Amino acid sequence: MGKIHILHENSEWTEPLIEALEKRRLPYQDWFLDEGIVDLKTEPPDGIFYNRMSASSHTRGHRYSPELTAAILRWLWRSNRIVLNGFRALDLEISKVVQYTALEEVGIPVPRTIAAAGQKGILEAWDRIGGSVITKHNRAGKGLGVRLFHDRNALQEYVVGNDFELSVDGITLVQEYIQAPEPYIIRVELIGREFLYAVRVDTSEGFELCPADACELEISTCSFENENVLGQSEKFEILSNFNPPFVSDLQKVMENNDIHVAGFEYILDKKGNPYYYDINTNTNYNAAAEKRAGISAMDRLAEYLGTVAEEC
């Protein structure tokens, strides 16, 4: 069996996976990618490589981790190593523009979105959409920079004010606001390009939500209070006997972009029409919701990685 190499920049997020691998006595190597070198004249180690690099790495002080990972993934590709979530998946992870074009390519509806560089471009985007908008970072994670505006003047005050928060790549997305009849979104989890489950996420207290347990503790980046972790965990509910829309098309997006593990988020409008708006190739899972549902995505992921490693 080949060794399972885990490429990442956040040890808190990899601990549950490592526990699942160790429980199965699967060989693994932890690659924490913050600093380092890539000697292109050498050969990478044997085994398979699972890329868990996050678009929000810069919020943890790892500004250039995605760029380092991109170099490593190209090195691995040149050397014909098996990579799960390869360099095309990383391109998608760190750019919502790339995500939306990938979704639209297979006919999956997304909210109307305009990419803007500079304050003038953000206001021009409002004029083109002509209604309520959400601004967000093009390279983000955990809902970074997400704000809702119903009024052009309020948007203008924001973009020229001290509170304006620029995306790390300089691109702000101005997106048509999809008003849901109920305050929730659905996240669809796929492992090995197979549908595992869908989780309903309560968004009544804000936009910056992700299913990971770490989000429940990071007040600066998520809209949770850490005084009641159990209560916040109940915001996540794994749905039983649920068939998300466009699953076969989501699998096509994964095939087209060298993605093997991902979470896709969508929202329903007042007419019940779904709009997908986020793809997370560094997908995380909420342990409390999984415990209530009697399912473990990390166990399934470890099994999948073990199967691939055994075949390499």
Secondary structure, DSSP 8 states (H G I E B T S, - for coil): ---EEEEES-HHHHHHHHHHHHHTT--EEEEE-SS----TTS---SSEEEE---TTGGGGT-TTHHHHHHHHHHHHHHTT-EEES-HHHHHHHT-HHHHHHHHHHTT-----EEEE-SHHHHHHHHHHH-S-EEEEESS-STTTT-EEES-HHHHHHHHHSTT----TTS-EEEEE----SSSEEEEEEEETTEEEEEEEEE-TT-S---SSGGGGT-TTTSS--TT-HHHHHTTEEEESS---TTHHHHHHHHHHTT-SEEEEEEEE-TT--EEEEEEESS----HHHHHHHT--HHHHHHHHHHHHHHH-
